Amino acid sequence: MRIQPSGANLLDTVRTLLRDDILPHVPRDKTYTLLMSLNALGIAMRQLDNGDDAENTEYEALRVLLDEEGSADELNRMFATLVRSGAADADATLQGLLWQQTLQRVIESAPRYLRQEGLLGPDV
């Protein structure tokens, strides 16, 4: 058993301290760098919160759809090749998987945008 606080709690504490205590005192020419760092911490926290379920689901969907074996990177490269070739243009299954991949990436990187557009509930 790990000692508390958890890694996610520690990241949240660091992010809050940087945002609330440090950011107001950072020179304007360094603000962007700190904001990008805060954003990266937010993404890391969401990835920790989400766990590996989304990646495992994506991997399994790619394996079945492509009827291939390989690493997640290899299967994603094969899928990207299909999409670039235009195969997804008329294939609802390929489009659905592409949408799910996109949605998952934006859930982790910019969930506020999805909420603003009504594509994500307030609890995610």
N, C-alpha and C positions, 0 to 999 in steps of 0.2 A: 504494500500500500504506500502510495506517495504521501509525502508531507504536504499539508495544505499551506498556502494557497496553491491551486493548480497552475499549470503553465498558462492556461487561458486567463485566469484571474490576474496573474503577473503581467501578462501582455496588456490587459485592460487597465491595470494600475499605471503602467508606464505610459500608455497612450493618453490617459486622463491627465497625468502630471505634465506631460509634454504640451498637451493642448491648453490646459488651464493655467499652468504656472510658468511655462517657458515661452510659449508662442507669443504672448503679449509683450515680451521683452526682447524678442529677436529682431535684429535690424531688418529693414524692409527687403534688402537684397538677399536675405537668407530665408525669408518666409516661405517661398515656394518649395525650397528643399525640405523644410520641416513639414510642410503640408503633405508633400509626397510621401515622406516617411510615415506620417500618421495614417495616410491612406493605405500604405503597405502593411502596417500593423493591423488595420481593420480587416484587410483581406486575409491575413494570416489567422486572425481570430475567427473569422467566419469559416475558414477551411477547417480549423480545429473543431469548431462547433459542429460542422456538417459531417465530419468523419470521412470514411472511405466509401460509404454506400453509393454515392452518385458515380464515383469513378468505377466501382465494381459493376454497377448497373450498365454504365456506358460500355465498358469492356465486353460484357456479355452480349449486349445488343449488337455491337460491331462484329463480334465473333459469329453470331448467328446470321446476321444480315449478309456478311461477306462470305460466310461458309469457309472461313480460314482460321488457322491457328497462328499465334504470334504474340509479341508483346503489345501492350496498349499503344506504344508509339508506332509500331509497325502497322497495326490495324488502323490507327488514325491516319497514317500516311496513305494507306490504300483507299480509305474512305475519301480523303481529300482529293486523291487522283480521280475518283469517280465523280465527285462534285465538279471539279474543274473540267472534266470531259463533257459535262452537260447531262450526265445520266440522271441527276436529281431533278432536272427540269420537269419531267413528266412522271416522276415516281413518288407517290405519296408517302411510301415507307421511308425512302431516303430523305425526303423533306422533313418528315416527322422527327427522324433521328437528328438531323441537322438543327432543327428548332430546339430540341431538348438539350443538345450540346451547348447551343448558344445561350439558352435560358439559364442553364446551370452555371456557366461562366459569368454571366451578368449577375446572378444571385450572389455570387461570391465577391465580385468586383464592384458592383454598383447597384445594390438592392433598392436604394432610394429612388433611382430612376424607374425601376419596374413598378414600385408602389405609386409613384407619381403618374405613370401611364396606365394604372389600373390593371397591371398584369401580374401583380403579386399582392397577397393579403398583408395586413399590418403585422401579423404574427411571425413572418419569416424574415 
